[in-house]
């Protein structure tokens, strides 16, 4: 099977946190308080994006208690701006020492956050820095949702409108937590399903599970090669779910949801950037009606082949 198939074995458990608990947990935590308090707190956390200390409709003793008993999960290690302030990147450390990244991107008409779903990644894609670093553990619902909440606060006054699961990790290898976070983002933060995108390297059973869900979110597939020989070298998971199986799953998803599929393609010099590669990609993309997203390859210490210069694209 190779090193890229350990998809269901978290080595550490997520730490309980403010956005990990659900409404029932919150109700139990607030036992003895008036029944309406849970709704006030939930509204403050998700609609108003407030810390408990800023929920002035709550008694002071309760604000202090919530701050102490519902800590945040993400501690910033580094925060950087790029693109003249239009992009903001965070490196977070979690309660057990694991580290993840989040990226907020401002555009003229929207703000998008790219979130991590795992600390590290087990997929072992040869060109990916996260894959080269190995897998630590799955993130919990709260650790995913908190990335979005904290990015939404920083995006203000622009409203955070889009969430993409394209950060560290393979989202469909952590399906339960990712889909739990999607339900929370949709139902409690009010982000439309059409503005939620899950990116996968090609976990076919996960794509089929998504196709059966009520919320028709967007699917993006990190393809990077359009023949099995090349994709086996770039993406070890292709040996388990080769292109025929992956493309068939994409067809089922498009048919079930009516959403336009995106195919992601990191341009790698001499590896997937020739005219014959483009023809192979078109042969997959056209029947699916897919959008193709060409991505500049970021250099990593573990992958010596450079990205394709813009002038060198076939």
Secondary structure, DSSP 4 states (H G I P E B T S, - for coil): --SS---S--SSPPPP-TTT--HHHHHHHTTTS-TTHHHHHHHHHHTS---GGG-TTS-HHHHHHHHHHS--S-EEEEEEEEGGGTEEEEEEE-TTS-EEEEEEEE-SS-EEEE--SEEE-SS--TT-HHHHH-EEEEPPHHHHHHHHHHHHHHHTTSPEEEEEE-SSS-GGGGHHHHHHHHHHHHHTS---GGGEEEEES--HHHHHHHHTSSS--EEEEE---SSHHHHHHH-GGGGTS-HHHHHHHHHHHHHHH-PPPEEEEEEBTTTS-SHHHHHHHHHHHHHHT-EEEEEEPPPBTTB-SPBPPGGG--
